[in-house]
Each structure stands twice: as structure tokens, then as C-alpha cells.
């Protein structure tokens, strides 16, 4: 279970770094605070964590699409950027899926 929580925390830190780069400090604070929901052992906190991971995945995919389009217009290489952002999106999606595992549901059953 600690591996699942660690993966989610890493995904939250990656998203926080993304928002830090764009200067959105409110979202950085939210990304850093989100893993604290693991301390609140209710089912709704687990659902909120899952939804956050899925929204983060959508954010990564949207960013990848924008970056690829921008690089294609500028006639610059874009495949490496698409692969990296796609891998981060997949990592975040897996972290969200792992929140629905049996051991997590048992711990957050109330």
C-alpha cells in the first residue's frame, strides 16, 4: 500500500512542478497538499484522490497536444516531448488506477 501512496505522491509532485514552471502557485500548493488526503481515512477522500489523478492525466495529455502542435508549427522536433509527456500521463493514470485496489478500498472503507 505504501508503494501506491508513493506513486501518487510522485505524480502529484510532477504536476506541481508543471504548474510551478507556468507560475501558477495556487495549483502548486494544491498539488502539494493533495497527498495529505491519505491521512483522512474515508472512502470519499480515496475517490477524490482518484478523480484528481484522472484530471491530472487529462492535464498532461492536453499539455502534450499543445506542445506537439507548437513544435510542429515551429518546425522543431516533437516526438521526444510527446513520448515524455505521454509517459508522465500514463504514470499518473496508473497511480489513479492503483487507488482502486482491494487493499486501498479496505483501508478507506468508511
N, CA, C and O atoms as CSV, one atom per row, in Angstrom:
chain,resi,resn,atom,element,x,y,z
A,1,UNK,N,N,0.814,-1.185,0.000
A,1,UNK,CA,C,0.000,0.000,0.000
A,1,UNK,C,C,0.865,1.259,0.000
A,1,UNK,O,O,0.497,2.261,-0.614
A,2,UNK,N,N,1.992,1.220,0.671
A,2,UNK,CA,C,2.842,2.407,0.701
A,2,UNK,C,C,3.412,2.719,-0.683
A,2,UNK,O,O,3.676,3.879,-0.996
A,3,UNK,N,N,3.603,1.691,-1.510
A,3,UNK,CA,C,4.066,1.925,-2.879
A,3,UNK,C,C,3.001,2.671,-3.675
A,3,UNK,O,O,3.332,3.544,-4.477
A,4,UNK,N,N,1.732,2.343,-3.467
A,4,UNK,CA,C,0.651,3.035,-4.159
A,4,UNK,C,C,0.585,4.495,-3.746
A,4,UNK,O,O,0.398,5.381,-4.581
A,5,UNK,N,N,0.739,4.734,-2.467
A,5,UNK,CA,C,0.710,6.104,-1.963
A,5,UNK,C,C,1.921,6.874,-2.476
A,5,UNK,O,O,1.804,8.046,-2.832
A,6,UNK,N,N,3.070,6.233,-2.517
A,6,UNK,CA,C,4.286,6.883,-3.019
A,6,UNK,C,C,4.158,7.249,-4.493
A,6,UNK,O,O,4.563,8.336,-4.906
A,7,UNK,N,N,3.592,6.336,-5.286
A,7,UNK,CA,C,3.402,6.636,-6.712
A,7,UNK,C,C,2.478,7.831,-6.904
A,7,UNK,O,O,2.727,8.689,-7.751
A,8,UNK,N,N,1.412,7.881,-6.115
A,8,UNK,CA,C,0.503,9.018,-6.222
A,8,UNK,C,C,1.204,10.309,-5.802
A,8,UNK,O,O,1.023,11.347,-6.437
A,9,UNK,N,N,2.003,10.249,-4.734
A,9,UNK,CA,C,2.712,11.445,-4.274
A,9,UNK,C,C,3.700,11.933,-5.330
A,9,UNK,O,O,3.842,13.139,-5.529
A,10,UNK,N,N,4.380,11.017,-6.006
A,10,UNK,CA,C,5.300,11.399,-7.080
A,10,UNK,C,C,4.533,12.051,-8.223
A,10,UNK,O,O,4.973,13.058,-8.777
A,11,UNK,N,N,3.386,11.475,-8.576
A,11,UNK,CA,C,2.565,12.061,-9.642
A,11,UNK,C,C,2.109,13.465,-9.250
A,11,UNK,O,O,2.081,14.363,-10.092
A,12,UNK,N,N,1.753,13.660,-7.987
A,12,UNK,CA,C,1.334,14.986,-7.526
A,12,UNK,C,C,2.500,15.973,-7.571
A,12,UNK,O,O,2.319,17.135,-7.934
A,13,UNK,N,N,3.687,15.512,-7.204
A,13,UNK,CA,C,4.867,16.380,-7.268
A,13,UNK,C,C,5.208,16.762,-8.706
A,13,UNK,O,O,5.582,17.903,-8.975
A,14,UNK,N,N,5.081,15.813,-9.622
A,14,UNK,CA,C,5.332,16.120,-11.039
A,14,UNK,C,C,4.355,17.171,-11.555
A,14,UNK,O,O,4.742,18.094,-12.272
A,15,UNK,N,N,3.094,17.020,-11.186
A,15,UNK,CA,C,2.106,18.009,-11.625
A,15,UNK,C,C,2.375,19.355,-10.965
A,15,UNK,O,O,2.210,20.400,-11.593
A,16,UNK,N,N,2.785,19.333,-9.708
A,16,UNK,CA,C,3.138,20.580,-9.032
A,16,UNK,C,C,4.305,21.277,-9.718
A,16,UNK,O,O,4.305,22.501,-9.852
A,17,UNK,N,N,5.293,20.514,-10.149
A,17,UNK,CA,C,6.431,21.093,-10.874
A,17,UNK,C,C,5.982,21.695,-12.201
A,17,UNK,O,O,6.495,22.730,-12.628
A,18,UNK,N,N,5.032,21.049,-12.841
A,18,UNK,CA,C,4.485,21.568,-14.097
A,18,UNK,C,C,3.818,22.925,-13.870
A,18,UNK,O,O,4.042,23.871,-14.625
A,19,UNK,N,N,3.005,23.008,-12.829
A,19,UNK,CA,C,2.333,24.270,-12.532
A,19,UNK,C,C,3.306,25.321,-12.015
A,19,UNK,O,O,3.101,26.513,-12.245
A,20,UNK,N,N,4.356,24.905,-11.323
A,20,UNK,CA,C,5.383,25.842,-10.856
A,20,UNK,C,C,6.087,26.495,-12.039
A,20,UNK,O,O,6.381,27.690,-12.021
A,21,UNK,N,N,6.350,25.698,-13.060
A,21,UNK,CA,C,7.007,26.215,-14.261
A,21,UNK,C,C,6.157,27.271,-14.955
A,21,UNK,O,O,6.678,28.225,-15.532
A,22,UNK,N,N,4.832,27.085,-14.889
A,22,UNK,CA,C,3.957,28.076,-15.524
A,22,UNK,C,C,3.607,29.224,-14.579
A,22,UNK,O,O,2.917,30.162,-14.979
A,23,UNK,N,N,4.074,29.162,-13.332
A,23,UNK,CA,C,3.871,30.263,-12.401
A,23,UNK,C,C,2.530,30.257,-11.683
A,23,UNK,O,O,2.137,31.277,-11.117
A,24,UNK,N,N,1.831,29.156,-11.692
A,24,UNK,CA,C,0.526,29.058,-11.030
A,24,UNK,C,C,0.727,28.465,-9.628
A,24,UNK,O,O,0.609,27.256,-9.430
A,25,UNK,N,N,1.031,29.331,-8.670
A,25,UNK,CA,C,1.421,28.891,-7.340
A,25,UNK,C,C,0.244,28.363,-6.515
A,25,UNK,O,O,0.446,27.581,-5.587
A,26,UNK,N,N,-0.964,28.776,-6.839
A,26,UNK,CA,C,-2.126,28.235,-6.145
A,26,UNK,C,C,-2.282,26.746,-6.465
A,26,UNK,O,O,-2.532,25.939,-5.569
A,27,UNK,N,N,-2.134,26.385,-7.742
A,27,UNK,CA,C,-2.217,24.975,-8.124
A,27,UNK,C,C,-1.020,24.173,-7.621
A,27,UNK,O,O,-1.141,22.976,-7.361
A,28,UNK,N,N,0.131,24.823,-7.482
A,28,UNK,CA,C,1.291,24.146,-6.895
A,28,UNK,C,C,0.971,23.750,-5.458
A,28,UNK,O,O,1.229,22.620,-5.045
A,29,UNK,N,N,0.408,24.691,-4.701
A,29,UNK,CA,C,0.051,24.406,-3.306
A,29,UNK,C,C,-0.994,23.299,-3.226
A,29,UNK,O,O,-0.931,22.446,-2.341
A,30,UNK,N,N,-1.951,23.312,-4.145
A,30,UNK,CA,C,-2.972,22.266,-4.162
A,30,UNK,C,C,-2.365,20.900,-4.459
A,30,UNK,O,O,-2.736,19.905,-3.838
A,31,UNK,N,N,-1.432,20.852,-5.406
A,31,UNK,CA,C,-0.766,19.590,-5.749
A,31,UNK,C,C,0.048,19.063,-4.574
A,31,UNK,O,O,0.092,17.856,-4.337
A,32,UNK,N,N,0.691,19.964,-3.839
A,32,UNK,CA,C,1.483,19.536,-2.696
A,32,UNK,C,C,0.607,19.095,-1.529
A,32,UNK,O,O,1.014,18.250,-0.732
A,33,UNK,N,N,-0.591,19.660,-1.426
A,33,UNK,CA,C,-1.487,19.319,-0.320
A,33,UNK,C,C,-2.343,18.090,-0.607
A,33,UNK,O,O,-2.822,17.445,0.326
A,34,UNK,N,N,-2.541,17.759,-1.862
A,34,UNK,CA,C,-3.420,16.650,-2.217
A,34,UNK,C,C,-3.041,15.320,-1.555
A,34,UNK,O,O,-3.934,14.624,-1.072
A,35,UNK,N,N,-1.759,14.935,-1.509
A,35,UNK,CA,C,-1.435,13.657,-0.849
A,35,UNK,C,C,-1.785,13.628,0.638
A,35,UNK,O,O,-1.840,12.550,1.230
A,36,UNK,N,N,-2.017,14.766,1.242
A,36,UNK,CA,C,-2.424,14.786,2.648
A,36,UNK,C,C,-3.806,14.164,2.849
A,36,UNK,O,O,-4.174,13.819,3.972
A,37,UNK,N,N,-4.567,14.020,1.770
A,37,UNK,CA,C,-5.869,13.359,1.873
A,37,UNK,C,C,-5.735,11.890,2.269
A,37,UNK,O,O,-6.705,11.281,2.720
A,38,UNK,N,N,-4.553,11.321,2.107
A,38,UNK,CA,C,-4.345,9.942,2.549
A,38,UNK,C,C,-4.478,9.817,4.066
A,38,UNK,O,O,-4.758,8.734,4.579
A,39,UNK,N,N,-4.280,10.908,4.772
A,39,UNK,CA,C,-4.406,10.881,6.226
A,39,UNK,C,C,-5.866,10.841,6.673
A,39,UNK,O,O,-6.161,10.435,7.797
A,40,UNK,N,N,-6.759,11.252,5.813
A,40,UNK,CA,C,-8.193,11.264,6.099
A,40,UNK,C,C,-8.767,9.954,5.570
A,40,UNK,O,O,-9.039,9.836,4.375
A,41,UNK,N,N,-8.950,8.991,6.428
A,41,UNK,CA,C,-9.260,7.622,6.013
A,41,UNK,C,C,-10.754,7.411,5.781
A,41,UNK,O,O,-11.394,6.609,6.461
A,42,UNK,N,N,-11.283,8.126,4.832
A,42,UNK,CA,C,-12.684,7.975,4.421
A,42,UNK,C,C,-12.709,7.601,2.941
A,42,UNK,O,O,-11.791,7.918,2.184
A,43,UNK,N,N,-13.775,6.926,2.556
A,43,UNK,CA,C,-13.919,6.491,1.158
A,43,UNK,C,C,-13.945,7.682,0.204
A,43,UNK,O,O,-13.390,7.612,-0.893
A,44,UNK,N,N,-14.578,8.761,0.611
A,44,UNK,CA,C,-14.686,9.930,-0.277
A,44,UNK,C,C,-13.323,10.568,-0.550
A,44,UNK,O,O,-13.119,11.150,-1.615
A,45,UNK,N,N,-12.389,10.467,0.398
A,45,UNK,CA,C,-11.056,11.012,0.136
A,45,UNK,C,C,-10.334,10.176,-0.922
A,45,UNK,O,O,-9.601,10.711,-1.753
A,46,UNK,N,N,-10.548,8.863,-0.881
A,46,UNK,CA,C,-9.944,7.999,-1.893
A,46,UNK,C,C,-10.530,8.287,-3.274
A,46,UNK,O,O,-9.806,8.304,-4.270
A,47,UNK,N,N,-11.826,8.510,-3.328
A,47,UNK,CA,C,-12.473,8.858,-4.603
A,47,UNK,C,C,-11.949,10.193,-5.115
A,47,UNK,O,O,-11.695,10.351,-6.309
A,48,UNK,N,N,-11.788,11.147,-4.213
A,48,UNK,CA,C,-11.258,12.451,-4.611
A,48,UNK,C,C,-9.821,12.332,-5.121
A,48,UNK,O,O,-9.445,13.009,-6.078
A,49,UNK,N,N,-9.024,11.482,-4.493
A,49,UNK,CA,C,-7.660,11.251,-4.966
A,49,UNK,C,C,-7.654,10.631,-6.364
A,49,UNK,O,O,-6.849,11.010,-7.215
A,50,UNK,N,N,-8.550,9.684,-6.590
A,50,UNK,CA,C,-8.655,9.074,-7.920
A,50,UNK,C,C,-9.047,10.115,-8.967
A,50,UNK,O,O,-8.429,10.199,-10.028
A,51,UNK,N,N,-10.056,10.892,-8.668
A,51,UNK,CA,C,-10.507,11.914,-9.617
A,51,UNK,C,C,-9.407,12.935,-9.897
A,51,UNK,O,O,-9.271,13.425,-11.018
A,52,UNK,N,N,-8.634,13.244,-8.878
A,52,UNK,CA,C,-7.513,14.168,-9.059
A,52,UNK,C,C,-6.477,13.572,-10.007
A,52,UNK,O,O,-5.947,14.274,-10.867
A,53,UNK,N,N,-6.190,12.295,-9.856
A,53,UNK,CA,C,-5.222,11.642,-10.745
A,53,UNK,C,C,-5.728,11.626,-12.182
A,53,UNK,O,O,-4.957,11.841,-13.118
A,54,UNK,N,N,-7.012,11.373,-12.357
A,54,UNK,CA,C,-7.558,11.344,-13.718
A,54,UNK,C,C,-7.569,12.744,-14.335
A,54,UNK,O,O,-7.312,12.892,-15.530
A,55,UNK,N,N,-7.861,13.763,-13.539
A,55,UNK,CA,C,-7.805,15.142,-14.040
A,55,UNK,C,C,-6.371,15.528,-14.378
A,55,UNK,O,O,-6.130,16.231,-15.359
A,56,UNK,N,N,-5.421,15.072,-13.571
A,56,UNK,CA,C,-4.010,15.341,-13.848
A,56,UNK,C,C,-3.576,14.667,-15.147
A,56,UNK,O,O,-2.803,15.235,-15.918
A,57,UNK,N,N,-4.076,13.455,-15.386
A,57,UNK,CA,C,-3.773,12.764,-16.645
A,57,UNK,C,C,-4.286,13.565,-17.828
A,57,UNK,O,O,-3.587,13.724,-18.829
A,58,UNK,N,N,-5.507,14.069,-17.714
A,58,UNK,CA,C,-6.069,14.898,-18.777
A,58,UNK,C,C,-5.245,16.162,-18.975
A,58,UNK,O,O,-5.055,16.608,-20.107
A,59,UNK,N,N,-4.758,16.739,-17.894
A,59,UNK,CA,C,-3.915,17.934,-17.991
A,59,UNK,C,C,-2.609,17.635,-18.719
A,59,UNK,O,O,-2.160,18.427,-19.546
A,60,UNK,N,N,-2.004,16.495,-18.412
A,60,UNK,CA,C,-0.762,16.120,-19.100
A,60,UNK,C,C,-0.994,15.886,-20.584
A,60,UNK,O,O,-0.184,16.294,-21.416
A,61,UNK,N,N,-2.099,15.229,-20.915
A,61,UNK,CA,C,-2.393,14.976,-22.335
A,61,UNK,C,C,-2.678,16.266,-23.079
A,61,UNK,O,O,-2.254,16.431,-24.223
A,62,UNK,N,N,-3.387,17.179,-22.443
A,62,UNK,CA,C,-3.676,18.482,-23.060
A,62,UNK,C,C,-2.374,19.251,-23.286
A,62,UNK,O,O,-2.182,19.864,-24.336
A,63,UNK,N,N,-1.496,19.215,-22.307
A,63,UNK,CA,C,-0.205,19.887,-22.440
A,63,UNK,C,C,0.612,19.261,-23.559
A,63,UNK,O,O,1.267,19.967,-24.326
A,64,UNK,N,N,0.574,17.941,-23.655
A,64,UNK,CA,C,1.308,17.259,-24.724
A,64,UNK,C,C,0.784,17.678,-26.092
A,64,UNK,O,O,1.566,17.956,-27.001
A,65,UNK,N,N,-0.533,17.724,-26.238
A,65,UNK,CA,C,-1.113,18.131,-27.522
A,65,UNK,C,C,-0.720,19.555,-27.884
A,65,UNK,O,O,-0.383,19.839,-29.034
A,66,UNK,N,N,-0.763,20.446,-26.906
A,66,UNK,CA,C,-0.387,21.838,-27.169
A,66,UNK,C,C,1.088,21.946,-27.542
A,66,UNK,O,O,1.443,22.669,-28.473
A,67,UNK,N,N,1.939,21.235,-26.825
A,67,UNK,CA,C,3.372,21.306,-27.093
A,67,UNK,C,C,3.723,20.715,-28.452
A,67,UNK,O,O,4.558,21.259,-29.176
A,68,UNK,N,N,3.093,19.615,-28.791
A,68,UNK,CA,C,3.347,18.997,-30.103
A,68,UNK,C,C,2.913,19.944,-31.219
A,68,UNK,O,O,3.639,20.128,-32.196
A,69,UNK,N,N,1.744,20.538,-31.076
A,69,UNK,CA,C,1.268,21.476,-32.101
A,69,UNK,C,C,2.206,22.678,-32.231
A,69,UNK,O,O,2.508,23.120,-33.339
A,70,UNK,N,N,2.659,23.196,-31.101
A,70,UNK,CA,C,3.563,24.351,-31.117
A,70,UNK,C,C,4.887,24.004,-31.780
A,70,UNK,O,O,5.413,24.783,-32.574
A,71,UNK,N,N,5.425,22.837,-31.454
A,71,UNK,CA,C,6.696,22.430,-32.047
A,71,UNK,C,C,6.563,22.098,-33.536
A,71,UNK,O,O,7.481,22.357,-34.314
A,72,UNK,N,N,5.437,21.531,-33.927
A,72,UNK,CA,C,5.234,21.244,-35.345
A,72,UNK,C,C,5.134,22.538,-36.141
A,72,UNK,O,O,5.663,22.625,-37.249
A,73,UNK,N,N,4.464,23.541,-35.589
A,73,UNK,CA,C,4.355,24.828,-36.282
A,73,UNK,C,C,5.715,25.495,-36.428
A,73,UNK,O,O,5.987,26.149,-37.434
A,74,UNK,N,N,6.569,25.328,-35.420
A,74,UNK,CA,C,7.897,25.929,-35.451
A,74,UNK,C,C,8.904,25.054,-36.196
A,74,UNK,O,O,10.083,25.398,-36.280
A,75,UNK,N,N,8.448,23.935,-36.731
A,75,UNK,CA,C,9.308,23.006,-37.459
A,75,UNK,C,C,10.459,22.502,-36.586
A,75,UNK,O,O,11.604,22.415,-37.029
A,76,UNK,N,N,10.129,22.176,-35.344
A,76,UNK,CA,C,11.106,21.658,-34.391
A,76,UNK,C,C,10.761,20.212,-34.059
A,76,UNK,O,O,9.622,19.791,-34.264
A,77,UNK,N,N,11.724,19.443,-33.548
A,77,UNK,CA,C,11.444,18.050,-33.169
A,77,UNK,C,C,10.406,17.997,-32.044
A,77,UNK,O,O,10.454,18.780,-31.096
A,78,UNK,N,N,9.470,17.059,-32.173
A,78,UNK,CA,C,8.388,17.000,-31.197
A,78,UNK,C,C,8.159,15.602,-30.632
A,78,UNK,O,O,7.431,15.450,-29.651
A,79,UNK,N,N,8.758,14.594,-31.223
A,79,UNK,CA,C,8.489,13.216,-30.815
A,79,UNK,C,C,8.963,12.947,-29.387
A,79,UNK,O,O,8.249,12.310,-28.613
A,80,UNK,N,N,10.149,13.418,-29.030
A,80,UNK,CA,C,10.664,13.177,-27.675
A,80,UNK,C,C,9.762,13.820,-26.627
A,80,UNK,O,O,9.478,13.216,-25.593
A,81,UNK,N,N,9.316,15.039,-26.894
A,81,UNK,CA,C,8.429,15.722,-25.947
A,81,UNK,C,C,7.116,14.974,-25.800
A,81,UNK,O,O,6.593,14.849,-24.693
A,82,UNK,N,N,6.579,14.476,-26.905
A,82,UNK,CA,C,5.320,13.732,-26.858
A,82,UNK,C,C,5.493,12.429,-26.082
A,82,UNK,O,O,4.613,12.048,-25.310
A,83,UNK,N,N,6.610,11.750,-26.279
A,83,UNK,CA,C,6.854,10.498,-25.555
A,83,UNK,C,C,7.016,10.743,-24.051
A,83,UNK,O,O,6.483,9.988,-23.238
A,84,UNK,N,N,7.743,11.783,-23.685
A,84,UNK,CA,C,7.956,12.078,-22.271
A,84,UNK,C,C,6.638,12.446,-21.593
A,84,UNK,O,O,6.317,11.911,-20.532
A,85,UNK,N,N,5.882,13.347,-22.194
A,85,UNK,CA,C,4.615,13.756,-21.591
A,85,UNK,C,C,3.599,12.604,-21.606
A,85,UNK,O,O,2.786,12.479,-20.690
A,86,UNK,N,N,3.650,11.781,-22.629
A,86,UNK,CA,C,2.779,10.607,-22.658
A,86,UNK,C,C,3.126,9.629,-21.548
A,86,UNK,O,O,2.235,9.038,-20.938
A,87,UNK,N,N,4.405,9.455,-21.285
A,87,UNK,CA,C,4.836,8.561,-20.201
A,87,UNK,C,C,4.411,9.113,-18.840
A,87,UNK,O,O,3.991,8.354,-17.967
A,88,UNK,N,N,4.516,10.412,-18.659
A,88,UNK,CA,C,4.088,11.019,-17.398
A,88,UNK,C,C,2.573,10.890,-17.242
A,88,UNK,O,O,2.083,10.632,-16.142
A,89,UNK,N,N,1.838,11.067,-18.324
A,89,UNK,CA,C,0.380,10.901,-18.271
A,89,UNK,C,C,0.020,9.456,-17.930
A,89,UNK,O,O,-0.886,9.216,-17.131
A,90,UNK,N,N,0.709,8.510,-18.520
A,90,UNK,CA,C,0.458,7.096,-18.228
A,90,UNK,C,C,0.794,6.763,-16.767
A,90,UNK,O,O,0.053,6.031,-16.110
A,91,UNK,N,N,1.897,7.294,-16.268
A,91,UNK,CA,C,2.286,7.105,-14.872
A,91,UNK,C,C,1.199,7.640,-13.937
A,91,UNK,O,O,0.839,6.984,-12.960
A,92,UNK,N,N,0.685,8.816,-14.236
A,92,UNK,CA,C,-0.358,9.421,-13.408
A,92,UNK,C,C,-1.649,8.617,-13.486
A,92,UNK,O,O,-2.341,8.455,-12.481
A,93,UNK,N,N,-1.976,8.116,-14.664
A,93,UNK,CA,C,-3.172,7.293,-14.824
A,93,UNK,C,C,-3.060,5.999,-14.014
A,93,UNK,O,O,-4.018,5.586,-13.360
A,94,UNK,N,N,-1.903,5.371,-14.060
A,94,UNK,CA,C,-1.687,4.147,-13.286
A,94,UNK,C,C,-1.788,4.436,-11.790
A,94,UNK,O,O,-2.357,3.643,-11.040
A,95,UNK,N,N,-1.236,5.570,-11.355
A,95,UNK,CA,C,-1.342,5.949,-9.942
A,95,UNK,C,C,-2.805,6.098,-9.539
A,95,UNK,O,O,-3.179,5.732,-8.425
A,96,UNK,N,N,-3.635,6.629,-10.431
A,96,UNK,CA,C,-5.062,6.740,-10.149
A,96,UNK,C,C,-5.750,5.393,-10.120
A,96,UNK,O,O,-6.590,5.146,-9.254
A,97,UNK,N,N,-5.409,4.517,-11.052
A,97,UNK,CA,C,-5.994,3.174,-11.069
A,97,UNK,C,C,-5.637,2.384,-9.811
A,97,UNK,O,O,-6.451,1.611,-9.306
A,98,UNK,N,N,-4.434,2.580,-9.314
A,98,UNK,CA,C,-3.996,1.853,-8.123
A,98,UNK,C,C,-4.746,2.284,-6.867
A,98,UNK,O,O,-4.745,1.564,-5.868
A,99,UNK,N,N,-5.381,3.443,-6.909
A,99,UNK,CA,C,-6.193,3.882,-5.776
A,99,UNK,C,C,-7.446,3.020,-5.630
A,99,UNK,O,O,-8.102,3.050,-4.588
A,100,UNK,N,N,-7.780,2.256,-6.663
A,100,UNK,CA,C,-8.983,1.423,-6.642
A,100,UNK,C,C,-8.663,-0.038,-6.319
A,100,UNK,O,O,-9.501,-0.919,-6.514
A,101,UNK,N,N,-7.467,-0.287,-5.831
A,101,UNK,CA,C,-7.094,-1.669,-5.499
A,101,UNK,C,C,-7.807,-2.123,-4.226
A,101,UNK,O,O,-8.327,-1.308,-3.465
A,102,UNK,N,N,-7.821,-3.414,-4.015
A,102,UNK,CA,C,-8.534,-4.002,-2.886
A,102,UNK,C,C,-8.001,-3.503,-1.546
A,102,UNK,O,O,-8.778,-3.173,-0.649
A,103,UNK,N,N,-6.676,-3.447,-1.410
A,103,UNK,CA,C,-6.110,-3.025,-0.118
A,103,UNK,C,C,-6.429,-1.563,0.177
A,103,UNK,O,O,-6.610,-1.193,1.337
A,104,UNK,N,N,-6.498,-0.737,-0.851
A,104,UNK,CA,C,-6.856,0.675,-0.629
A,104,UNK,C,C,-8.329,0.789,-0.267
A,104,UNK,O,O,-8.692,1.563,0.619
A,105,UNK,N,N,-9.174,0.030,-0.938
A,105,UNK,CA,C,-10.614,0.085,-0.618
A,105,UNK,C,C,-10.891,-0.410,0.791
A,105,UNK,O,O,-11.792,0.093,1.463
A,106,UNK,N,N,-10.119,-1.399,1.243
A,106,UNK,CA,C,-10.316,-1.904,2.600
A,106,UNK,C,C,-9.885,-0.882,3.646
A,106,UNK,O,O,-10.544,-0.712,4.672
A,107,UNK,N,N,-8.787,-0.215,3.378
A,107,UNK,CA,C,-8.296,0.778,4.339
A,107,UNK,C,C,-9.201,2.003,4.386
A,107,UNK,O,O,-9.372,2.613,5.442
A,108,UNK,N,N,-9.776,2.360,3.248
A,108,UNK,CA,C,-10.638,3.545,3.159
A,108,UNK,C,C,-12.091,3.126,2.965
A,108,UNK,O,O,-12.770,3.634,2.073
A,109,UNK,N,N,-12.564,2.213,3.783
A,109,UNK,CA,C,-13.894,1.648,3.581
A,109,UNK,C,C,-15.005,2.475,4.224
A,109,UNK,O,O,-16.165,2.344,3.833
A,110,UNK,N,N,-14.690,3.288,5.160
A,110,UNK,CA,C,-15.742,4.055,5.846
A,110,UNK,C,C,-16.206,5.222,5.040
A,110,UNK,O,O,-17.085,5.964,5.477
